Structure formats: C-alpha cells, structure tokens
Amino acid sequence: MTSVRFGLAIDQATNDLVLTSSGDLATVSDAEAVGQHVRQRLSTFVGEWFLDTTAGVPWLDQILGKAYDPALAQSVVKAEILNTDGVTEITSFSVSFDKATRGLIIRSVDVGTMFDEEVSI
C-alpha cells in the first residue's frame, strides 16, 4: 500500500485549489491528506477519470441508477473509503437517501488513518 503523505489543499465548498495569504498553493499532509483523498474518491464517478477508468464510485450503475438499496449503497461507499490509501478503519458512518433529489447524502464519516489520527470526511 502506498501512503498519502502530501497533497495540494482543496476547498471542500468549491473544490478549487486553496491559496495561502502570500499567493502560494496550500498543502495538506498525513491524516488531513488521507481525508481529502477519501473526499476526492467519493466525488468521482467510475469511468470519469480517463487515466484510470476503474477509479471512482459506481454511483449510476449500483446506487442511483436503479431502485435504492440502502445496504448496497452503504456497502459500496464503505468499500471505496476502506480502499483509500492510508485509511485503517471507519469509526463512524451516517448516510441517507433523499427521495426528492434521488441523491445519497453522506451526513458524516470519520476514518482512522495510518497516522493514528481520526479524520472527518
């Protein structure tokens, strides 16, 4: 397993790169980088990234493209989280399905990391 130790900071609200007050690219490291990597993986649809069409969550094929199955949805999302480099365990997990928008809402997820720190996703 390769470890996620460093990355560029991504603003959770806008998904844009974060700049420091001096105009440099902000970075994240260790547990914070692992958490950010989990968020990125959960935001990627399988087949979306041309360099690795197997990367991402099968949102349309397994979760949102058919009748909603809560057990399947949770299983698929948890598997994606646990397959993220640096994640050692899921310590809390809360999702719900919004019938009006037909969307899976990830309410809260906390994961343990290889850095012996817990991160909220």
DSSP file (Angstrom, degrees, kcal/mol; ACC not computed):
  #  RESIDUE AA STRUCTURE BP1 BP2  ACC     N-H-->O    O-->H-N    N-H-->O    O-->H-N    TCO  KAPPA ALPHA  PHI   PSI    X-CA   Y-CA   Z-CA
    1    1 A M              0   0    0      0, 0.0     2,-0.3     0, 0.0     0, 0.0   0.000 360.0 360.0 360.0 130.9    0.0    0.0    0.0
    2    2 A T        -     0   0    0      1,-0.0     2,-0.4     2,-0.0    84,-0.1  -0.642 360.0-128.7 -85.8 151.3    1.3    3.4   -0.9
    3    3 A S        -     0   0    0     -2,-0.3     2,-0.8    82,-0.1    83,-0.1  -0.805   3.0-133.4-106.6 144.3    0.7    6.1    1.7
    4    4 A V        +     0   0    0     -2,-0.4    30,-0.2     1,-0.2    29,-0.1  -0.836  42.6 150.6 -90.5 110.1   -0.8    9.5    1.1
    5    5 A R        +     0   0    0     -2,-0.8    25,-1.9     1,-0.3     2,-0.3   0.595  60.2  20.7-114.8 -18.2    1.5   11.9    2.9
    6    6 A F  E     +A   29   0A   0     23,-0.3    -1,-0.3    27,-0.1     2,-0.3  -0.998  59.7 148.1-155.0 145.7    1.2   15.1    1.0
    7    7 A G  E     -A   28   0A   0     21,-2.2    21,-3.0    -2,-0.3     2,-0.3  -0.979  48.1 -82.2-167.3 169.6   -1.2   16.9   -1.4
    8    8 A L  E     -A   27   0A   0     -2,-0.3    19,-0.3    19,-0.3     2,-0.2  -0.615  53.3-106.9 -79.5 142.1   -2.5   20.2   -2.5
    9    9 A A        -     0   0    0     17,-2.6     9,-1.8    -2,-0.3     2,-0.4  -0.505  32.6-160.2 -73.1 135.3   -5.2   21.6   -0.4
   10   10 A I  B     -B   17   0B   0      7,-0.2     2,-0.4    -2,-0.2     7,-0.2  -0.972  20.3-123.3-118.2 128.8   -8.7   21.5   -1.9
   11   11 A D     >  -     0   0    0      5,-3.2     4,-2.8    -2,-0.4     5,-0.3  -0.579  17.1-148.3 -69.6 123.5  -11.5   23.8   -0.7
   12   12 A Q  T  4 S+     0   0    0     -2,-0.4    -1,-0.2     1,-0.2     0, 0.0   0.809  93.5  49.4 -65.7 -30.7  -14.4   21.5    0.3
   13   13 A A  T  4 S+     0   0    0      1,-0.1    -1,-0.2     3,-0.1    -2,-0.0   0.871 128.8  18.0 -77.7 -37.1  -17.1   24.0   -0.6
   14   14 A T  T  4 S-     0   0    0      2,-0.2    -2,-0.2    -3,-0.0    -1,-0.1   0.587  88.8-131.5-111.4 -14.4  -15.8   24.9   -4.1
   15   15 A N     <  +     0   0    0     -4,-2.8     2,-0.2     1,-0.3    -3,-0.1   0.730  64.7 132.4  61.8  24.2  -13.4   22.0   -5.0
   16   16 A D        -     0   0    0     -5,-0.3    -5,-3.2     1,-0.1    -1,-0.3  -0.647  67.2 -92.2 -97.6 159.9  -10.9   24.7   -6.0
   17   17 A L  B     -B   10   0B   0     -2,-0.2     2,-0.4    -7,-0.2    -7,-0.2  -0.397  42.5-124.5 -65.1 149.3   -7.2   24.8   -5.0
   18   18 A V        -     0   0    0     -9,-1.8     8,-3.0     8,-0.3     2,-0.4  -0.824  19.6-154.0-100.9 135.5   -6.5   26.8   -1.9
   19   19 A L  B     -C   25   0C   0     -2,-0.4     6,-0.2     6,-0.2     2,-0.0  -0.861  14.4-126.4-107.1 144.2   -4.0   29.6   -2.0
   20   20 A T    >   -     0   0    0      4,-3.4     3,-2.0    -2,-0.4     6,-0.1  -0.260  38.1 -95.4 -75.5 172.9   -2.1   30.9    1.1
   21   21 A S  T 3  S+     0   0    0      1,-0.3    -1,-0.1     2,-0.1    -2,-0.0   0.749 128.1  54.6 -63.2 -22.5   -2.2   34.6    2.1
   22   22 A S  T 3  S-     0   0    0      2,-0.1    -1,-0.3     0, 0.0    -2,-0.0   0.403 123.2-104.9 -91.4   2.9    1.0   35.0    0.1
   23   23 A G  S <  S+     0   0    0     -3,-2.0     2,-0.1     1,-0.3    -2,-0.1   0.491  77.7 130.9  91.4   2.7   -0.5   33.5   -3.0
   24   24 A D        -     0   0    0      1,-0.1    -4,-3.4    -5,-0.0     2,-0.3  -0.487  68.8 -92.8 -84.3 159.3    1.2   30.1   -2.9
   25   25 A L  B     -C   19   0C   0     -6,-0.2    -6,-0.2    -2,-0.1     2,-0.2  -0.566  42.6-129.5 -69.8 131.1   -0.6   26.8   -3.3
   26   26 A A        -     0   0    0     -8,-3.0   -17,-2.6    -2,-0.3     2,-0.3  -0.505  24.6-154.5 -79.3 151.5   -1.6   25.5    0.2
   27   27 A T  E     -A    8   0A   0    -19,-0.3     2,-0.3    -2,-0.2   -19,-0.3  -0.852   9.6-154.1-125.2 161.3   -0.8   21.9    1.0
   28   28 A V  E     -A    7   0A   0    -21,-3.0   -21,-2.2    -2,-0.3     2,-0.3  -0.915  16.2-170.0-126.8 157.8   -2.1   19.2    3.3
   29   29 A S  E >>  -A    6   0A   0     -2,-0.3     3,-1.2   -23,-0.2     4,-0.7  -0.959  42.4 -11.2-146.3 164.9   -0.2   16.3    4.7
   30   30 A D  H 3> S+     0   0    0    -25,-1.9     4,-1.9    -2,-0.3     3,-0.5  -0.159 126.3   4.6  50.1-125.8   -0.6   13.0    6.6
   31   31 A A  H 3> S+     0   0    0      1,-0.3     4,-2.4     2,-0.2    -1,-0.3   0.868 133.2  53.7 -60.8 -38.8   -4.0   12.4    8.1
   32   32 A E  H <> S+     0   0    0     -3,-1.2     4,-2.1     1,-0.2    -1,-0.3   0.879 108.2  50.7 -63.4 -37.1   -5.5   15.5    6.5
   33   33 A A  H  X S+     0   0    0     -4,-0.7     4,-2.2    -3,-0.5    -1,-0.2   0.875 108.7  52.1 -66.9 -37.8   -4.2   14.4    3.1
   34   34 A V  H  X S+     0   0    0     -4,-1.9     4,-2.2   -30,-0.2    -2,-0.2   0.936 109.9  48.7 -62.9 -46.4   -5.9   10.9    3.6
   35   35 A G  H  X S+     0   0    0     -4,-2.4     4,-2.1     1,-0.2    -2,-0.2   0.904 111.5  49.0 -60.1 -42.6   -9.2   12.6    4.5
   36   36 A Q  H  X S+     0   0    0     -4,-2.1     4,-2.3     1,-0.2    -1,-0.2   0.889 108.8  53.6 -65.3 -38.7   -9.0   14.8    1.4
   37   37 A H  H  X S+     0   0    0     -4,-2.2     4,-2.4     2,-0.2    -2,-0.2   0.896 107.3  51.4 -63.5 -40.5   -8.2   11.8   -0.8
   38   38 A V  H  X S+     0   0    0     -4,-2.2     4,-2.4     2,-0.2    -2,-0.2   0.944 109.7  49.8 -60.2 -47.6  -11.3   10.0    0.6
   39   39 A R  H  X S+     0   0    0     -4,-2.1     4,-1.1     1,-0.2    -2,-0.2   0.899 111.1  49.5 -58.6 -41.8  -13.5   13.0   -0.3
   40   40 A Q  H  < S+     0   0    0     -4,-2.3     4,-0.5     1,-0.2     3,-0.3   0.910 110.5  49.7 -64.8 -42.2  -12.0   13.1   -3.8
   41   41 A R  H >< S+     0   0    0     -4,-2.4     3,-1.0     1,-0.2    16,-0.4   0.894 110.2  50.2 -64.3 -40.0  -12.6    9.4   -4.4
   42   42 A L  H 3< S+     0   0    0     -4,-2.4    -1,-0.2     1,-0.2    -2,-0.2   0.725 108.7  53.7 -71.1 -20.3  -16.2    9.7   -3.2
   43   43 A S  T 3< S+     0   0    0     -4,-1.1     2,-0.5    -3,-0.3    -1,-0.2   0.500  93.2  89.3 -89.6  -5.4  -16.7   12.6   -5.6
   44   44 A T    <   -     0   0    0     -3,-1.0    13,-3.0    -4,-0.5     2,-0.3  -0.820  69.5-141.7-100.9 128.1  -15.5   10.7   -8.6
   45   45 A F  B >   -d   57   0D   0     -2,-0.5     3,-2.3    11,-0.2     4,-0.4  -0.664  36.9 -98.0 -81.0 139.0  -17.9    8.6  -10.8
   46   46 A V  T 3  S+     0   0    0     11,-2.2    10,-0.2    -2,-0.3     8,-0.2  -0.342 112.5  21.5 -57.3 135.1  -16.4    5.3  -12.0
   47   47 A G  T 3  S+     0   0    0      8,-1.0    -1,-0.3     6,-0.4     6,-0.1   0.310  94.3 106.9  88.4  -7.7  -15.1    5.8  -15.6
   48   48 A E    <   +     0   0    0     -3,-2.3     2,-0.7     7,-0.4    -2,-0.1   0.863  63.3  69.2 -72.8 -36.7  -14.8    9.6  -15.2
   49   49 A W  S >  S-     0   0    0      3,-0.4     3,-1.2    -4,-0.4     6,-0.2  -0.752  71.1-154.1 -90.9 117.5  -11.0    9.8  -15.0
   50   50 A F  T 3  S+     0   0    0     -2,-0.7     3,-0.3     1,-0.3    -1,-0.1   0.726  90.6  58.6 -66.1 -23.0   -9.5    9.0  -18.4
   51   51 A L  T 3  S+     0   0    0      1,-0.3    -1,-0.3     2,-0.1     2,-0.2   0.725 124.8  16.3 -79.5 -20.5   -6.2    7.8  -16.9
   52   52 A D    X   -     0   0    0     -3,-1.2     3,-1.6     3,-0.1    -3,-0.4  -0.692  64.0-176.3-151.4  93.5   -7.9    5.1  -14.8
   53   53 A T  T 3  S+     0   0    0     -3,-0.3    -6,-0.4     1,-0.3    -5,-0.1   0.549  83.9  62.3 -72.9  -5.2  -11.5    4.3  -15.8
   54   54 A T  T 3  S+     0   0    0     -8,-0.2    -1,-0.3    -7,-0.1     2,-0.1   0.585  82.6 100.9 -91.1 -11.5  -11.8    1.9  -12.9
   55   55 A A    <   +     0   0    0     -3,-1.6    -8,-1.0    -6,-0.2    -7,-0.4  -0.463  65.6  36.9 -74.0 143.7  -11.3    4.7  -10.3
   56   56 A G  S    S-     0   0    0    -10,-0.2   -11,-0.2    -2,-0.1   -14,-0.1  -0.429  91.0 -57.2 111.3 177.2  -14.3    6.1   -8.6
   57   57 A V  B     -d   45   0D   0    -13,-3.0     2,-2.4   -16,-0.4   -11,-2.2  -0.792  39.8-126.7 -98.6 135.7  -17.7    5.1   -7.2
   58   58 A P     >> +     0   0    0      0, 0.0     4,-2.6     0, 0.0     5,-0.9  -0.347  49.6 156.6 -77.4  61.3  -20.3    3.3   -9.4
   59   59 A W  I  >>S+     0   0    0     -2,-2.4     5,-3.9     1,-0.2     4,-1.1   0.913  71.1  35.6 -55.2 -49.9  -22.9    5.9   -8.4
   60   60 A L  I  4>S+     0   0    0     -3,-0.3     5,-0.7     4,-0.2    -1,-0.2   0.885 121.0  45.3 -76.6 -38.3  -25.1    5.4  -11.5
   61   61 A D  I  45S+     0   0    0      1,-0.1    -2,-0.2     3,-0.1    -1,-0.2   0.870 130.9  13.4 -74.5 -38.0  -24.6    1.7  -12.0
   62   62 A Q  I  <5S+     0   0    0     -4,-2.6     7,-0.2     4,-0.0    -3,-0.2   0.679 133.0  25.3-116.0 -21.9  -25.1    0.4   -8.5
   63   63 A I  I  <<S+     0   0    0     -4,-1.1     3,-0.3    -5,-0.9     6,-0.3   0.845 127.0  17.0-113.7 -55.5  -26.5    3.2   -6.3
   64   64 A L  I   <S+     0   0    0     -5,-3.9    -4,-0.2     1,-0.2    -3,-0.1   0.597 108.4  71.7-102.7 -12.5  -28.6    5.8   -8.0
   65   65 A G  S   <S+     0   0    0     -5,-0.7     2,-0.2    -6,-0.7    -1,-0.2   0.370 105.9  24.4 -88.1   6.0  -29.4    4.2  -11.4
   66   66 A K  S    S-     0   0    0     -3,-0.3     3,-0.1     1,-0.0    -4,-0.0  -0.822 112.1 -40.3-149.4-173.9  -31.9    1.7  -10.0
   67   67 A A  S    S-     0   0    0     -2,-0.2     2,-0.2     1,-0.1    -2,-0.1  -0.357  74.6-102.4 -58.0 134.3  -34.2    1.2   -7.1
   68   68 A Y        -     0   0    0     -4,-0.1    -1,-0.1     1,-0.1    -4,-0.1  -0.420  37.0-173.1 -68.7 126.2  -32.4    2.4   -4.0
   69   69 A D     >  -     0   0    0     -6,-0.3     4,-2.7    -2,-0.2     5,-0.2  -0.941   9.0-161.7-118.5 104.0  -31.0   -0.4   -1.8
   70   70 A P  H  > S+     0   0    0      0, 0.0     4,-2.6     0, 0.0     5,-0.2   0.876  89.7  50.8 -57.4 -41.0  -29.6    1.1    1.4
   71   71 A A  H  > S+     0   0    0      2,-0.2     4,-2.1     1,-0.2     5,-0.1   0.915 113.1  45.3 -64.6 -42.4  -27.4   -1.9    2.2
   72   72 A L  H  > S+     0   0    0      2,-0.2     4,-2.7     1,-0.2     5,-0.2   0.929 112.9  50.6 -66.0 -45.5  -25.8   -2.0   -1.2
   73   73 A A  H  X S+     0   0    0     -4,-2.7     4,-2.3     1,-0.2     5,-0.2   0.931 113.0  45.3 -59.5 -47.3  -25.3    1.8   -1.2
   74   74 A Q  H  X S+     0   0    0     -4,-2.6     4,-2.7    -5,-0.2     5,-0.2   0.902 113.0  51.4 -63.7 -40.4  -23.6    1.7    2.2
   75   75 A S  H  X S+     0   0    0     -4,-2.1     4,-2.3    -5,-0.2    -2,-0.2   0.917 111.4  46.3 -62.5 -45.0  -21.5   -1.3    1.2
   76   76 A V  H  X S+     0   0    0     -4,-2.7     4,-2.0     2,-0.2    -2,-0.2   0.920 115.4  45.7 -65.5 -44.6  -20.2    0.4   -2.0
   77   77 A V  H  X S+     0   0    0     -4,-2.3     4,-2.1    -5,-0.2    -2,-0.2   0.922 113.6  49.0 -66.6 -43.9  -19.4    3.7   -0.3
   78   78 A K  H  X S+     0   0    0     -4,-2.7     4,-2.9    -5,-0.2     5,-0.2   0.896 109.4  52.9 -62.4 -40.0  -17.7    1.9    2.7
   79   79 A A  H  X S+     0   0    0     -4,-2.3     4,-1.6    -5,-0.2    -1,-0.2   0.910 108.7  49.8 -62.0 -41.8  -15.6   -0.2    0.3
   80   80 A E  H  < S+     0   0    0     -4,-2.0    -1,-0.2     2,-0.2    -2,-0.2   0.908 112.9  47.3 -63.6 -41.2  -14.5    2.9   -1.6
   81   81 A I  H >< S+     0   0    0     -4,-2.1     3,-1.6     1,-0.2    -2,-0.2   0.949 112.7  47.5 -63.9 -49.0  -13.5    4.5    1.7
   82   82 A L  H 3< S+     0   0    0     -4,-2.9    -1,-0.2     1,-0.3    -2,-0.2   0.736 106.5  59.0 -67.8 -22.1  -11.7    1.5    3.0
   83   83 A N  T 3< S+     0   0    0     -4,-1.6     2,-0.4    -5,-0.2    -1,-0.3   0.380  81.9 109.1 -86.3   4.8   -9.8    1.1   -0.3
   84   84 A T  S X  S-     0   0    0     -3,-1.6     3,-2.1    -4,-0.1   -46,-0.1  -0.689  82.2-106.2 -83.0 129.7   -8.3    4.5    0.1
   85   85 A D  T 3  S+     0   0    0     -2,-0.4   -82,-0.1     1,-0.3     3,-0.1  -0.295 104.5  21.4 -54.5 130.8   -4.6    4.5    0.8
   86   86 A G  T 3  S+     0   0    0      1,-0.3    28,-2.2   -84,-0.1     2,-0.5   0.207  90.2 120.7  96.2 -14.4   -3.9    5.5    4.4
   87   87 A V  E <   +E  113   0E   0     -3,-2.1    -1,-0.3    26,-0.2    26,-0.3  -0.715  30.2 173.0 -84.5 128.7   -7.4    4.6    5.8
   88   88 A T  E     -     0   0E   0     24,-2.8     2,-0.3    -2,-0.5    25,-0.2   0.704  62.5 -12.3-105.0 -27.6   -7.3    1.9    8.5
   89   89 A E  E     -E  112   0E   0     23,-1.2    23,-2.6    -8,-0.1     2,-0.6  -0.986  56.8-115.1-165.6 159.8  -10.9    1.9    9.6
   90   90 A I  E     -E  111   0E   0     -2,-0.3    21,-0.3    21,-0.2     3,-0.1  -0.938  27.9-179.2-100.9 119.1  -14.3    3.6    9.5
   91   91 A T  E     +     0   0E   0     19,-2.2     2,-0.3    -2,-0.6    20,-0.2   0.728  69.3   8.9 -95.1 -24.4  -15.1    4.8   13.0
   92   92 A S  E     -E  110   0E   0     18,-1.6    18,-2.2     2,-0.0     2,-0.3  -0.980  63.7-177.8-153.0 150.5  -18.4    6.4   12.3
   93   93 A F  E     +E  109   0E   0     -2,-0.3     2,-0.4    16,-0.2    16,-0.2  -0.952   6.2 168.8-154.1 124.2  -20.7    6.4    9.2
   94   94 A S  E     +E  108   0E   0     14,-2.4    14,-1.8    -2,-0.3    13,-1.6  -0.935   9.7 157.8-143.8 117.6  -24.0    8.1    8.5
   95   95 A V  E     -E  106   0E   0     -2,-0.4     2,-0.3    11,-0.2    11,-0.2  -0.923  12.4-172.9-131.7 159.6  -25.7    8.3    5.1
   96   96 A S  E     -E  105   0E   0      9,-2.2     9,-3.5    -2,-0.3     2,-0.5  -0.969  22.7-121.1-146.7 162.8  -29.3    8.9    4.0
   97   97 A F  E     -E  104   0E   0     -2,-0.3     2,-0.8     7,-0.2     7,-0.2  -0.919  14.7-149.8-109.7 129.6  -31.2    8.9    0.7
   98   98 A D  E  >> -E  103   0E   0      5,-3.1     4,-1.6    -2,-0.5     5,-1.4  -0.863   7.3-167.7 -99.5 105.8  -33.1   12.0   -0.4
   99   99 A K  T  45S+     0   0    0     -2,-0.8    -1,-0.2     1,-0.2     5,-0.0   0.857  83.6  58.9 -62.1 -36.5  -36.1   10.7   -2.5
  100  100 A A  T  45S+     0   0    0      1,-0.2    -1,-0.2     2,-0.1    -2,-0.0   0.898 122.1  23.3 -62.7 -41.5  -36.9   14.2   -3.8
  101  101 A T  T  45S-     0   0    0     -3,-0.3    -1,-0.2     2,-0.1    -2,-0.2   0.484  99.8-129.5-101.2  -4.8  -33.4   14.6   -5.5
  102  102 A R  T  <5 +     0   0    0     -4,-1.6     2,-0.4     1,-0.2    -3,-0.2   0.904  62.9 138.0  53.5  44.8  -32.7   10.8   -5.7
  103  103 A G  E   < -E   98   0E   0     -5,-1.4    -5,-3.1     2,-0.0     2,-0.6  -0.914  58.0-127.3-123.1 147.4  -29.4   11.5   -4.1
  104  104 A L  E     -E   97   0E   0     -2,-0.4     2,-0.6    -7,-0.2    -7,-0.2  -0.820  26.0-154.4 -89.5 124.0  -27.3    9.8   -1.5
  105  105 A I  E     -E   96   0E   0     -9,-3.5    -9,-2.2    -2,-0.6     2,-1.1  -0.889   6.1-150.1-104.9 119.5  -26.4   12.2    1.2
  106  106 A I  E     -E   95   0E   0     -2,-0.6   -11,-0.2   -11,-0.2     3,-0.2  -0.778  17.9-179.1 -88.2 103.1  -23.2   11.4    3.2
  107  107 A R  E     -     0   0E   0    -13,-1.6     2,-0.3    -2,-1.1    -1,-0.2   0.950  61.6 -19.8 -71.6 -51.8  -24.1   13.0    6.5
  108  108 A S  E     -E   94   0E   0    -14,-1.8   -14,-2.4    -3,-0.2     2,-0.4  -0.961  54.8-179.8-160.7 142.3  -20.9   12.2    8.3
  109  109 A V  E     -E   93   0E   0     -2,-0.3    12,-3.6   -16,-0.2     2,-0.4  -0.983   5.1-171.4-142.7 130.9  -18.0    9.8    8.1
  110  110 A D  E     -EF  92 120E   0    -18,-2.2   -19,-2.2    -2,-0.4   -18,-1.6  -0.983  10.5-170.4-120.9 137.1  -15.0    9.6   10.4
  111  111 A V  E     -EF  90 119E   0      8,-2.6     8,-2.6    -2,-0.4     2,-0.3  -0.951  20.9-130.1-127.8 147.4  -12.0    7.4    9.5
  112  112 A G  E     -EF  89 118E   0    -23,-2.6   -24,-2.8    -2,-0.4   -23,-1.2  -0.718  31.4-153.1 -86.4 145.6   -8.9    6.2   11.3
  113  113 A T  E >   -E   87   0E   0      4,-1.7     3,-1.7    -2,-0.3   -26,-0.2  -0.735  30.8-106.4-119.2 167.4   -5.7    6.7    9.4
  114  114 A M  T 3  S+     0   0    0    -28,-2.2   -27,-0.1     1,-0.3   -28,-0.0   0.557 116.7  67.8 -66.9  -6.5   -2.3    5.1    9.3
  115  115 A F  T 3  S-     0   0    0    -29,-0.3    -1,-0.3     2,-0.3   -84,-0.1   0.207 116.3-112.0 -96.5  13.4   -1.0    8.2   11.2
  116  116 A D  S <  S+     0   0    0     -3,-1.7     2,-0.4     1,-0.2    -2,-0.1   0.812  82.7 116.9  57.3  33.2   -3.0    7.2   14.3
  117  117 A E        -     0   0    0     -4,-0.2    -4,-1.7     2,-0.0     2,-0.4  -0.962  61.6-132.1-126.8 148.0   -5.3   10.2   13.8
  118  118 A E  E     -F  112   0E   0     -2,-0.4     2,-0.4    -6,-0.2    -6,-0.2  -0.804  22.5-164.5 -98.0 141.5   -9.0   10.3   13.1
  119  119 A V  E     -F  111   0E   0     -8,-2.6    -8,-2.6    -2,-0.4     2,-0.4  -0.977  15.4-135.0-128.4 139.1  -10.3   12.5   10.3
  120  120 A S  E      F  110   0E   0     -2,-0.4   -10,-0.2   -10,-0.2   -12,-0.0  -0.779 360.0 360.0 -90.2 135.3  -13.8   13.7    9.5
  121  121 A I              0   0    0    -12,-3.6   -11,-0.1    -2,-0.4    -1,-0.1   0.435 360.0 360.0 -94.3 360.0  -14.8   13.4    5.8
